[in-house]
Amino acid sequence: MVKKAIFLMMAALLVFTAACSSGGGTEGASGDDSVTLRIAWWGSDARHEYTQKVIDLYKTKNPNVKIDVEYASFDDYWKKLAPQAAANQLPDIVQMDISYISQYAQNGQLEDLAPYLGNQIKVDDVSENVISTGVINGKQYGVPAGVNVLGFQYDPALLQKAGADAMPENMTWESYEALGKQAAEKGLYLDGGVAPDIFFHYFLRTKGHSLYNAEGTGLGYDDDQLFVEFFGLMRRMIEQGAAPTPDVANQTKGIIEESDLVKGKGVGIWQWSNQFVAVQQVADRPLEFAPMPGPDMEKGLYMQPSMYWGVTSNSKVKEEAAKFIDFWVNDVEANKLIKGERGVPISGAIKEAIAPELSDATKQVFEFVAAMEPKASPMSPPPPVGSPEVISSLADVVEELNFGKITAEQAAETFRKNAESVLANNK
């Protein structure tokens, strides 16, 4: 009897111990409210440093929460995330890029955040055009970490050297080309060329189309003359000396210090607003913003998330994960650390609260985005599954066109064939 009693006591103790030890990463599993979150992002060392400070601040305000962090460069981030997704072991909170969010959402790896909006995540002072950018197939799979808008970032002194006192008002593609010829005559590039997918998509939107159809099963335009018109212009800019040839551009691609604008050889750069601060810091001289060309700039312009925060389907602490996203969006102290590095904050109250903390360059970004936001139209749906392959194909055919190896008509035909082949897998 004594042995039996001892055995029963030991068994009960083992059950109790197992129950207590199973509480890691769950909410209230053992009668307390301790929570462990895993969060993952990509970025530079500077981003890692301030993100860790934001996390430390969250833990200070929420002492029951432990947060494990995972971060990497952009390419390595997706290489690490893929096997975790396959094993159903993704972090609770993941940073999502616009080119990948559709894939993870449609694979069932992201949680619909709609039930958390207005509850754990306050969005009452967030523009509908902004929050809706995280909607895919009717579900809210991402909350923007910040927003960007396209524009021309330029050196006014170099613009004067090119013979113009100011950028053209209500600029059109025609006046842009004319300004390019003027710059070339003075031995300057007007710009360093454009990212094909981003700016062709903008151009298509001004014409009432988009790069992809709403279903993600094909291209969003039927007339290849639109391709010819846009990339024919980009090719002429190179031929006229208003933009560098591909071999020259490829030598400096992605290296801010080597860009034509920084080295005083190019008037400006077409890019996202959140890239302005880095260029300004390296150039170390006054730079300014100009809006995108038209006509119908308002139809083409949109607010794009710099990236999203998403909660994964496999997370066992979704509510706490949502609370952290709310902290990122709405906490003043946190945003004084972030300072708009992941794009202009989506909360109107936060933008106003942190304005005194910003550098002059970051203030320029905030002001430009604020000026463009009322002019912007709703963003097209996030790129569909397969979009990285489509973008790579577009870059390849445009490079061939810019080298003069194929015509714009041939490039349009090849791109359509390649893109439709990839996107047909989504049907």
C-alpha positions as CSV (number, residue, x, y, z in Angstrom):
1,M,0.0,0.0,0.0
2,V,2.8,2.4,0.9
3,K,4.6,1.7,-2.4
4,K,1.3,2.2,-4.3
5,A,0.8,5.6,-2.5
6,I,4.3,6.7,-3.3
7,F,3.8,5.7,-7.0
8,L,0.6,7.7,-7.2
9,M,2.2,10.8,-5.6
10,M,5.1,10.6,-8.1
11,A,2.8,10.3,-11.0
12,A,0.8,13.3,-9.9
13,L,4.0,15.3,-9.4
14,L,5.1,14.4,-13.0
15,V,1.7,15.5,-14.4
16,F,1.9,18.8,-12.4
17,T,5.5,19.5,-13.6
18,A,4.6,18.8,-17.3
19,A,1.6,21.1,-17.0
20,C,3.8,23.9,-15.6
21,S,6.6,23.4,-18.2
22,S,4.1,23.6,-21.1
23,G,3.3,27.3,-20.5
24,G,6.2,28.7,-22.6
25,G,4.9,30.7,-25.5
26,T,1.3,30.5,-24.4
27,E,-1.0,32.8,-22.6
28,G,-2.1,31.8,-19.1
29,A,-1.2,28.1,-19.7
30,S,-0.1,27.6,-16.1
31,G,-2.4,30.0,-14.3
32,D,-0.1,33.1,-14.9
33,D,0.0,35.6,-17.8
34,S,3.6,35.1,-18.9
35,V,4.0,35.2,-22.7
36,T,6.9,34.5,-25.0
37,L,6.8,36.2,-28.5
38,R,9.1,35.5,-31.4
39,I,9.6,38.4,-33.9
40,A,11.5,38.4,-37.2
41,W,12.6,41.2,-39.5
42,W,15.2,42.1,-42.1
43,G,17.3,45.3,-42.4
44,S,20.5,47.1,-41.7
45,D,22.5,47.2,-38.4
46,A,20.9,50.5,-37.6
47,R,17.4,49.1,-38.0
48,H,18.3,46.1,-35.8
49,E,19.7,48.5,-33.1
50,Y,16.6,50.7,-32.8
51,T,14.2,47.8,-33.2
52,Q,15.8,46.1,-30.2
53,K,15.3,49.3,-28.3
54,V,11.6,49.3,-29.2
55,I,11.3,45.7,-28.1
56,D,13.1,46.5,-24.8
57,L,10.6,49.4,-24.2
58,Y,7.7,47.1,-24.9
59,K,9.1,44.6,-22.3
60,T,9.5,47.4,-19.8
61,K,5.8,48.3,-20.2
62,N,4.8,44.7,-20.3
63,P,7.0,42.8,-17.8
64,N,5.1,39.6,-18.3
65,V,6.3,39.4,-22.0
66,K,9.6,37.8,-23.1
67,I,10.5,38.5,-26.8
68,D,13.0,36.4,-28.8
69,V,14.3,38.2,-31.9
70,E,15.4,36.9,-35.3
71,Y,16.8,39.2,-38.0
72,A,18.9,39.1,-41.2
73,S,19.6,40.8,-44.5
74,F,16.8,40.9,-46.9
75,D,17.9,37.9,-49.0
76,D,18.9,35.8,-46.0
77,Y,15.6,36.6,-44.2
78,W,13.5,34.9,-46.8
79,K,15.9,31.9,-47.0
80,K,15.5,31.5,-43.2
81,L,11.7,32.0,-43.3
82,A,11.0,29.4,-46.0
83,P,12.0,26.3,-44.0
84,Q,10.3,27.6,-40.9
85,A,7.1,28.0,-42.9
86,A,7.4,24.5,-44.3
87,A,7.8,23.2,-40.7
88,N,4.9,25.3,-39.4
89,Q,7.3,27.0,-37.0
90,L,7.2,30.6,-38.1
91,P,7.8,33.4,-35.5
92,D,4.7,34.9,-34.0
93,I,5.3,38.3,-35.7
94,V,6.9,38.5,-39.1
95,Q,7.9,41.5,-41.2
96,M,6.4,41.0,-44.7
97,D,7.5,42.6,-48.0
98,I,4.8,43.5,-50.5
99,S,6.3,41.0,-53.0
100,Y,5.9,38.1,-50.6
101,I,2.8,38.8,-48.5
102,S,0.4,37.3,-51.1
103,Q,2.4,34.0,-51.1
104,Y,2.4,33.6,-47.4
105,A,-1.2,34.6,-47.1
106,Q,-2.4,32.2,-49.7
107,N,-0.4,29.4,-48.2
108,G,-2.4,29.9,-45.0
109,Q,0.6,31.0,-43.1
110,L,-0.7,34.4,-42.0
111,E,-3.6,35.3,-39.7
112,D,-6.5,37.5,-40.7
113,L,-6.0,40.5,-38.5
114,A,-9.5,42.0,-39.1
115,P,-10.8,40.8,-35.7
116,Y,-8.0,42.6,-34.0
117,L,-8.4,46.0,-35.7
118,G,-10.2,48.4,-33.4
119,N,-9.6,46.0,-30.5
120,Q,-6.0,45.1,-29.8
121,I,-4.8,47.3,-32.8
122,K,-6.1,50.9,-32.8
123,V,-6.5,52.2,-36.3
124,D,-9.1,55.0,-36.0
125,D,-6.7,57.7,-37.2
126,V,-5.3,55.6,-40.0
127,S,-6.4,56.4,-43.6
128,E,-8.5,53.7,-45.2
129,N,-6.3,53.9,-48.3
130,V,-3.4,52.9,-46.0
131,I,-4.9,50.1,-43.9
132,S,-6.5,48.5,-46.9
133,T,-3.1,47.9,-48.5
134,G,-2.8,44.9,-46.2
135,V,-6.0,43.3,-47.5
136,I,-5.7,40.2,-49.8
137,N,-8.8,38.4,-51.0
138,G,-10.9,40.2,-48.5
139,K,-8.7,39.5,-45.5
140,Q,-6.4,41.8,-43.5
141,Y,-3.1,39.9,-43.6
142,G,-0.8,42.8,-42.8
143,V,-0.6,46.1,-41.0
144,P,1.7,48.6,-42.6
145,A,4.8,49.4,-40.5
146,G,5.0,52.7,-42.4
147,V,4.1,54.1,-45.8
148,N,6.0,55.5,-48.8
149,V,5.2,57.4,-51.9
150,L,7.0,57.7,-55.2
151,G,8.7,61.0,-56.2
152,F,11.7,62.6,-57.8
153,Q,14.5,63.4,-55.3
154,Y,16.9,66.0,-56.8
155,D,19.6,68.5,-56.2
156,P,18.3,72.0,-57.0
157,A,21.8,73.3,-57.6
158,L,22.4,70.7,-60.2
159,L,19.0,71.4,-61.7
160,Q,20.1,75.0,-62.1
161,K,23.4,73.8,-63.6
162,A,21.3,71.9,-66.1
163,G,19.7,75.2,-67.1
164,A,16.4,75.0,-65.2
165,D,15.4,77.2,-62.3
166,A,12.8,74.7,-61.1
167,M,11.2,71.4,-61.9
168,P,8.3,71.8,-64.4
169,E,4.9,72.4,-62.8
170,N,2.4,69.6,-63.4
171,M,5.2,67.7,-65.0
172,T,4.3,65.3,-67.8
173,W,6.5,62.6,-69.4
174,E,7.0,64.9,-72.3
175,S,8.3,67.7,-70.2
176,Y,10.4,65.2,-68.3
177,E,12.0,64.1,-71.6
178,A,12.6,67.6,-72.6
179,L,14.3,68.4,-69.3
180,G,16.4,65.3,-69.8
181,K,17.7,66.6,-73.2
182,Q,18.5,69.9,-71.5
183,A,20.5,68.2,-68.7
184,A,22.4,66.0,-71.2
185,E,23.5,69.1,-73.2
186,K,25.1,70.3,-70.0
187,G,26.9,67.0,-69.5
188,L,24.5,65.8,-66.7
189,Y,22.2,62.9,-66.4
190,L,18.7,63.8,-65.4
191,D,18.4,60.6,-63.4
192,G,19.9,57.1,-63.1
193,G,17.1,55.2,-64.7
194,V,14.0,53.7,-63.1
195,A,13.1,50.4,-61.4
196,P,11.1,48.8,-64.3
197,D,8.3,47.1,-62.3
198,I,7.6,50.0,-59.9
199,F,7.5,52.8,-62.4
200,F,5.8,50.9,-65.2
201,H,3.1,49.9,-62.8
202,Y,2.7,53.6,-61.9
203,F,2.5,54.5,-65.6
204,L,-0.1,51.8,-66.2
205,R,-2.2,53.1,-63.3
206,T,-2.3,56.6,-64.8
207,K,-3.8,54.9,-67.9
208,G,-6.4,53.0,-65.8
209,H,-4.5,49.7,-65.7
210,S,-2.0,47.9,-63.5
211,L,0.9,45.5,-63.8
212,Y,-1.2,42.5,-62.7
213,N,-4.9,41.7,-63.0
214,A,-7.1,41.7,-59.9
215,E,-7.0,37.9,-59.7
216,G,-3.2,37.7,-60.0
217,T,-3.6,35.3,-63.0
218,G,-2.2,37.5,-65.7
219,L,-1.1,41.0,-66.6
220,G,-3.4,43.9,-65.9
221,Y,-3.1,45.5,-69.4
222,D,-3.9,44.1,-72.9
223,D,-2.3,46.6,-75.1
224,D,1.4,46.1,-75.5
225,Q,1.7,49.6,-77.0
226,L,1.6,50.8,-73.3
227,F,4.9,48.9,-72.7
228,V,6.4,50.3,-75.9
229,E,5.4,53.8,-75.0
230,F,6.9,53.7,-71.5
231,F,10.1,51.7,-72.1
232,G,10.6,53.4,-75.5
233,L,10.8,56.7,-73.5
234,M,13.3,55.2,-71.1
235,R,15.4,53.9,-74.0
236,R,15.4,57.4,-75.6
237,M,16.6,58.9,-72.3
238,I,19.7,56.7,-72.5
239,E,20.3,57.4,-76.2
240,Q,20.1,61.1,-75.6
241,G,22.6,60.9,-72.7
242,A,19.9,61.9,-70.1
243,A,20.3,58.6,-68.3
244,P,23.3,56.2,-68.0
245,T,23.7,53.2,-70.2
246,P,23.0,49.8,-68.5
247,D,26.7,48.9,-68.1
248,V,27.4,52.2,-66.3
249,A,24.2,52.0,-64.2
250,N,25.0,48.4,-63.2
251,Q,28.3,49.4,-61.7
252,T,26.7,51.6,-59.1
253,K,23.4,49.8,-58.5
254,G,22.5,49.8,-54.9
255,I,25.5,51.7,-53.7
256,I,24.4,55.1,-52.5
257,E,27.9,56.6,-52.3
258,E,28.4,55.8,-56.0
259,S,25.1,57.1,-57.3
260,D,25.3,59.9,-59.9
261,L,23.3,62.2,-57.7
262,V,25.8,61.9,-54.8
263,K,28.8,62.2,-57.1
264,G,27.3,65.4,-58.7
265,K,26.8,63.8,-62.2
266,G,23.0,63.4,-62.1
267,V,20.3,65.8,-61.2
268,G,18.1,63.3,-59.3
269,I,16.7,59.9,-58.5
270,W,13.2,58.4,-59.0
271,Q,12.5,56.4,-55.8
272,W,10.4,55.8,-52.7
273,S,10.2,58.6,-50.2
274,N,11.8,56.5,-47.3
275,Q,15.0,56.3,-49.3
276,F,15.5,60.1,-49.2
277,V,17.1,60.3,-45.8
278,A,20.0,58.0,-46.7
279,V,20.7,59.8,-49.9
280,Q,20.6,63.2,-48.2
281,Q,23.0,62.0,-45.5
282,V,25.5,60.7,-48.0
283,A,25.2,63.7,-50.4
284,D,25.5,66.1,-47.5
285,R,23.9,69.0,-49.4
286,P,20.3,70.3,-49.8
287,L,18.0,68.0,-51.8
288,E,14.4,68.4,-52.6
289,F,11.3,66.4,-53.7
290,A,9.2,66.7,-56.9
291,P,5.9,64.8,-57.6
292,M,5.5,62.1,-60.2
293,P,4.8,63.0,-63.9
294,G,1.3,63.0,-65.3
295,P,-1.1,63.4,-66.9
296,D,-3.4,61.8,-64.4
297,M,-0.8,61.6,-61.7
298,E,-3.5,61.3,-59.1
299,K,-4.7,58.0,-60.7
300,G,-1.1,56.6,-60.7
301,L,0.0,57.7,-57.3
302,Y,-0.6,55.5,-54.2
303,M,0.6,55.1,-50.7
304,Q,2.6,51.9,-50.5
305,P,3.6,50.2,-47.2
306,S,7.4,50.2,-46.8
307,M,6.7,46.7,-45.3
308,Y,4.0,45.0,-43.2
309,W,3.8,43.4,-39.8
310,G,1.9,40.1,-39.9
311,V,0.9,37.6,-37.3
312,T,1.5,33.9,-38.3
313,S,-1.2,31.3,-38.3
314,N,0.9,28.9,-36.2
315,S,1.3,31.5,-33.4
316,K,-0.2,30.4,-30.1
317,V,0.0,34.0,-28.8
318,K,-1.9,35.9,-31.5
319,E,-3.5,38.4,-29.2
320,E,-0.2,39.4,-27.6
321,A,1.3,39.6,-31.1
322,A,-1.5,42.0,-32.1
323,K,-0.8,44.1,-29.0
324,F,2.8,44.5,-30.1
325,I,1.8,45.7,-33.5
326,D,-0.5,48.2,-31.9
327,F,2.5,49.4,-29.8
328,W,4.5,49.9,-33.0
329,V,1.7,51.8,-34.6
330,N,0.5,53.9,-31.7
331,D,3.1,54.3,-28.9
332,V,4.8,57.7,-29.0
333,E,8.0,56.7,-27.1
334,A,8.4,53.8,-29.5
335,N,8.0,56.0,-32.6
336,K,10.5,58.5,-31.2
337,L,13.0,55.6,-31.5
338,I,11.8,54.5,-34.9
339,K,11.7,58.1,-36.4
340,G,10.0,56.9,-39.6
341,E,12.9,54.6,-40.7
342,R,10.4,52.0,-41.8
343,G,8.3,54.7,-43.6
344,V,6.1,57.5,-42.4
345,P,4.0,56.3,-39.5
346,I,0.4,55.4,-40.4
347,S,-1.1,57.0,-37.3
348,G,-2.0,60.7,-37.7
349,A,-1.5,61.3,-34.0
350,I,2.0,59.7,-34.0
351,K,3.1,61.8,-37.0
352,E,2.2,65.0,-35.1
353,A,3.7,63.8,-31.8
354,I,7.1,62.9,-33.2
355,A,7.6,65.8,-35.6
356,P,9.8,67.8,-33.2
357,E,12.1,64.8,-32.9
358,L,12.9,64.5,-36.6
359,S,15.9,65.5,-38.6
360,D,15.4,68.1,-41.3
361,A,15.7,65.4,-44.0
362,T,13.1,63.2,-42.3
363,K,10.8,66.3,-41.9
364,Q,11.1,66.7,-45.6
365,V,9.9,63.1,-46.1
366,F,7.0,63.5,-43.8
367,E,5.9,66.8,-45.5
368,F,6.2,65.3,-49.0
369,V,4.1,62.2,-48.0
370,A,1.6,64.5,-46.3
371,A,1.3,66.6,-49.4
372,M,0.9,63.5,-51.7
373,E,-1.5,61.5,-49.5
374,P,-4.7,63.5,-50.4
375,K,-3.8,63.1,-54.1
376,A,-3.2,59.4,-53.9
377,S,-5.6,56.7,-55.1
378,P,-6.1,53.3,-53.5
379,M,-3.2,50.9,-54.0
380,S,-3.6,48.0,-56.4
381,P,-3.8,44.6,-54.8
382,P,-0.4,43.3,-53.5
383,P,1.6,41.5,-56.2
384,P,0.5,37.9,-56.7
385,V,2.3,34.7,-56.1
386,G,5.0,34.4,-58.7
387,S,5.6,38.1,-58.9
388,P,9.4,37.9,-58.1
389,E,9.8,35.8,-61.3
390,V,7.7,38.3,-63.3
391,I,9.8,41.2,-62.0
392,S,13.0,39.4,-62.8
393,S,11.8,38.7,-66.4
394,L,10.8,42.3,-66.8
395,A,14.2,43.5,-65.6
396,D,15.9,41.1,-68.1
397,V,14.0,42.2,-71.2
398,V,14.3,45.9,-70.3
399,E,18.1,45.5,-69.9
400,E,18.2,43.9,-73.4
401,L,16.1,46.8,-74.7
402,N,18.3,49.4,-73.1
403,F,21.5,47.7,-74.5
404,G,19.8,48.0,-78.0
405,K,19.7,44.2,-78.5
406,I,16.0,44.1,-79.0
407,T,13.2,46.6,-79.9
408,A,10.6,47.8,-77.5
409,E,8.0,45.7,-79.4
410,Q,10.1,42.6,-79.1
411,A,10.6,43.3,-75.4
412,A,6.9,43.8,-74.8
413,E,6.1,40.5,-76.6
414,T,8.7,38.5,-74.7
415,F,7.7,39.9,-71.3
416,R,4.0,39.1,-71.9
417,K,4.8,35.5,-72.8
418,N,7.1,35.0,-69.8
419,A,4.8,36.8,-67.3
420,E,1.6,35.0,-68.5
421,S,3.4,31.7,-68.2
422,V,4.3,32.3,-64.6
423,L,0.9,33.9,-63.6
424,A,-1.1,31.1,-65.2
425,N,-0.1,28.9,-62.3
426,N,-2.4,31.0,-60.1
427,K,-5.6,30.0,-62.0
